[in-house]
Amino acid sequence: MGQRLSGEWRGWRAAAEEALYGADGFYRRPEGPAAHFRTSVHASPLFAAAVARLLCLLDEALGRPAELTFVDMAAGRGELVAGVLDALPGDVAARTRACAVEVAGRPPNLDPGIEWLAEPPEKITGLLFANEWLDNVPVEVAEADADGVPRLVLVRRDGTERLGEPVTGTDAAWLERWWPLSAEGARAEIGAPRDSAWAAAVATVERGLAVAVDYAHRAEARPPFGTLTGFRAGRECAPVPDGSCDITAHVALDACALPGARLLTQRDALRALGITGARPPLTLASTDPTAYVRALAHAGAAAELTAPGGLGDFGWLLQPVGVPEAALAGLEGS
Ligand SMILES: C[S@@+](CC[C@H](N)C(=O)[O-])C[C@H]1O[C@@H](n2cnc3c(N)ncnc32)[C@H](O)[C@@H]1O
């Protein structure tokens, strides 16, 4: 223990696992993620309304099953699942089994109709939705040395780093395939554990759709020095694996994608689900001022959720399972 406190060298995966999810980990703290950063879920109820709309489209495609499951994967304090339930039409809500999957404990005052689970339920018919989960699945960090050889980055509890052994095995194969490194000092986050975590989550869907939404990058434009960073009390900070801050890195969503997946931006996904940042006509201000103000607030929230350089650039990975192509028509991606 003394050794760990004073500075055992470990790979970033083990260090972040303990810092985020260990007994005193950041995500087990009582204040919850919303005290430290703002996700689309916190930004506006329009986000939950759009997810509810997606669930309704899927419900139709699935032939309106007797039980339609909605899984809020990595649910934080259950804000999304509660918002989706609120936004669903009564007849769909009545058939919906609502589940939150979280490492942290059930929050007080959550709708008792929402199941609070440590793992996603098996064999669901419905929608598994993971907003900002995969960026918090801990990964190793690699850095190319002077000879261009990718080495594991080791870290101490205070955040100091040094290079370790060359990357080998599955991690080396992942780097080679998805994020090759050669220039000295170039860094990458090795996404293999995220690919596995996503595949396991998708495997719980028997019929329906799994969606991962996150900060993302693609093979043609990986960030040359990686994206590992921290967040504490609303501000970005150095990633220090001592349990005091979030530790996050953008997600190689293209590597997570399984056959049949679609990748699109949040901007395109939300527009397809009816969320646009269009301002109301000025004439409404004189004919119905209250409606104008409401529409203006709606447009402002929609603009934040779809903003270039912000939440609008997030990636949506859609993974249909046993639903006809036509069901997702309109959600065009590449
Ligand atoms: C960035 S927060 C996102 C919370 C929420 N989805 C939102 O968008 O506001 C990430 C959450 O994922 C949870 N988490 C991470 N890995 C998990 C896992 N394997 N199973 C369940 N929850 C997990 C964390 O505890 C944390 O609450």
PDBQT file of the ligand as one rigid body, heavy atoms in Angstrom, charges set to zero:
ROOT
HETATM    1  C1  LIG A 401     -19.262  10.318 -18.194  1.00  0.00    +0.000 C 
HETATM    2  S1  LIG A 401     -20.389   9.514 -17.139  1.00  0.00    +0.000 S 
HETATM    3  C2  LIG A 401     -21.831   9.534 -18.188  1.00  0.00    +0.000 C 
HETATM    4  C3  LIG A 401     -23.120   9.471 -17.428  1.00  0.00    +0.000 C 
HETATM    5  C4  LIG A 401     -24.386   9.578 -18.304  1.00  0.00    +0.000 C 
HETATM    6  N1  LIG A 401     -24.456   8.511 -19.295  1.00  0.00    +0.000 N 
HETATM    7  C5  LIG A 401     -24.465  10.927 -19.007  1.00  0.00    +0.000 C 
HETATM    8  O1  LIG A 401     -24.312  10.959 -20.219  1.00  0.00    +0.000 OA
HETATM    9  O2  LIG A 401     -24.671  11.938 -18.329  1.00  0.00    +0.000 OA
HETATM   10  C6  LIG A 401     -19.832   7.829 -17.279  1.00  0.00    +0.000 C 
HETATM   11  C7  LIG A 401     -20.560   6.863 -16.361  1.00  0.00    +0.000 C 
HETATM   12  O3  LIG A 401     -20.254   5.530 -16.760  1.00  0.00    +0.000 OA
HETATM   13  C8  LIG A 401     -20.274   4.708 -15.619  1.00  0.00    +0.000 C 
HETATM   14  N2  LIG A 401     -19.640   3.446 -15.991  1.00  0.00    +0.000 N 
HETATM   15  C9  LIG A 401     -18.407   3.268 -16.480  1.00  0.00    +0.000 A 
HETATM   16  N3  LIG A 401     -18.174   1.957 -16.752  1.00  0.00    +0.000 NA
HETATM   17  C10 LIG A 401     -19.317   1.305 -16.449  1.00  0.00    +0.000 A 
HETATM   18  C11 LIG A 401     -19.704  -0.059 -16.532  1.00  0.00    +0.000 A 
HETATM   19  N4  LIG A 401     -18.893  -1.006 -16.969  1.00  0.00    +0.000 N 
HETATM   20  N5  LIG A 401     -20.944  -0.388 -16.141  1.00  0.00    +0.000 NA
HETATM   21  C12 LIG A 401     -21.789   0.570 -15.678  1.00  0.00    +0.000 A 
HETATM   22  N6  LIG A 401     -21.476   1.882 -15.582  1.00  0.00    +0.000 NA
HETATM   23  C13 LIG A 401     -20.246   2.244 -15.961  1.00  0.00    +0.000 A 
HETATM   24  C14 LIG A 401     -19.550   5.564 -14.611  1.00  0.00    +0.000 C 
HETATM   25  O4  LIG A 401     -19.735   5.125 -13.291  1.00  0.00    +0.000 OA
HETATM   26  C15 LIG A 401     -20.158   6.943 -14.896  1.00  0.00    +0.000 C 
HETATM   27  O5  LIG A 401     -21.305   7.177 -14.118  1.00  0.00    +0.000 OA
ENDROOT
TORSDOF 0
